[in-house]
Amino acid sequence: MSTRRTQLFITSDWHLGGSLDERLGDRTSLGSSIFRSVSQLTRFLDSLQGEVHAFDGDSQIVLNGDIVDFLAPNPANNYTPLAWQNNEAAICEELTDIAARFVGDDGRGPFAALSDLASMGCQIVVLLGNHDVELCLPKVRDRFVELLGGGSKLRFIYDGEAYSCGRLLVEHGNQYDRFNAVDFDMLRRERSQLSRGMKINDADRGKLFFQPPVGSSIVVDEVNPRLPNVPFLNLLKPEFSAAIPLMLALYPETRKFFELAFEMGKIAKRSYANTPSKRPGLMSGRVSETHLDLNSFLREELATDAETFLGAPKRPGQLSGSKTDKSSVMSRLAAKAAATIDLTCPWGLYSKLRSDDAAERLKSVRIALKRVHDIADFATDTETNVYLIPAAELIKRGFEAIVFGHTHFPKEIEMGGGKYLNAGTWADVLRLPKEIGSSNETIADEAIEKFLLDMKQQNYEPYVVRHLSYVRAIVERDGSVNTALKFYSGEPPQ
């Protein structure tokens, strides 16, 4: 046990990446980045210098995953993301550009603030999420260290381990998300091969080498191409429980892509068990032996509302019988869907549906947007069983406090014998008006139409929440833990 006390500031999901907003006269053209809090984040990190000086022990900043976002497109740097890429030179270039791009008017940003903290002796602990998996690559890790000024005060955790300090446990949380669990076994194997200058055959992905989470493929192939016309898609949380029904409602052309994504990604049936036999996904990403097709997923998520979203059952071999690499098939399907989509996009589409009285399609749009509204959980004292049950099992193993990220919703919940917290996010989160969830179709229609019109006009701010949240923890010499969920208000942490 350490003979010194340790204070930890745990922060998650900055999502530094993507293109910045651009001011065009009296309006702002939205970029692909969901992070718009650079000044606040930099000031927060700078404010921690006083905490580090004053504390009678060791200090750590824990970057709990998705700090950078390699899935966000950045046309200005000619960076087009892939669901996973092992081209270290391309990722290093984008990482360097991210550090230079996300700065305030004074030219100072989060990387400079972290560098100053490290130079004071504060340890920086970096965990991976599902949007920054490429940080596991050796040259990318080295570049990250360089951007923080070098030195020995940075610790990377990149092979699926959780981070523990005393009886505090920290992990990103994506390993409990059936869309975004990372196969660290295959990832390690691929890095081992690459380190020897050996090539990776993409046809061997999923068998011998890393296959990225299906969630990453959906972001890159379906969400990103639509951002210029549907700028709120990358703000939906929970990402796929909300986004997939909405995409199917607005763009039925995407169905074949999602059908193949479910087949290829082996999306597990919902399971809250966390035993070696039922949740090997903690390390490998193979969450369950029982998987869902798209229709089953929709029934599971939407219950009695699912019927309007369902497609005809897929015949055996309909998409899987080809010897062609399935990832390339997914890319072609995504491109085909993009080419056939009505580019007037949701606002024009919704008005047309109302005027044409296309009742079933209109109903599906209402249901999908109501779903987005209903499942976004902004209360800090509630959480889904997807994360609560694993946290409870970890507490049973002797941990006093469990801290996740990933969901973008800050949480602090007392549990039997311990506490569950979620560090939330510094990125933007979408909050739909409550009227969209109304059972009165007239009220819902008016709210939906206003929301879509505001999105068309890029009137974004009324629907955005910026949590600016983090967790502060004190680990005593005996390993006991005191934790609290905090929100940055511009004042030094208390």
Secondary structure, 3 states (H helix, E strand, C coil): CCCCCEEEEEECCCCECCCCCEEECCEEECCCCCCCCHHHHHHHHHHHHHHHHHCCCEEEEEEECCCECCCCCEHHHCECCCCCCCCHHHHHHHHHHHHHHCCCCCCCCHHHHHHHHHHCCCEEEEECCCCCHHHHCHHHHHHHHHHCCCCCCEEEECCCCCEEECCEEECCCHHHCCCCCCCHHHHHHHHHHHHCCCCCCHHHECCCECCCCHHHHHHHHHHHHHCCCCCCHHHCCCHHHHHHHHHHHHCHHHHHHHHHHHHHHCCECCCCCCCCCCCHHHCCCCCCCCECCHHHHHHHHHHHHHHHHCCCCCCCCCCCCCCCCHHHHHHHHHHHHHHHCCCCHHHHHHHHHHHHCCHHHHHHHHHHHHHHHHHCCCCCCCCCHHHHHHHHHHHHCCCCEEEECCCCCCEEEEECCEEEEECCCCCEEECCCHHHHCCCHHHHHHHHHHHHHHHHCCCCHHHEEECCEEEEEEECCCCCEEEEEEECCCCCCC
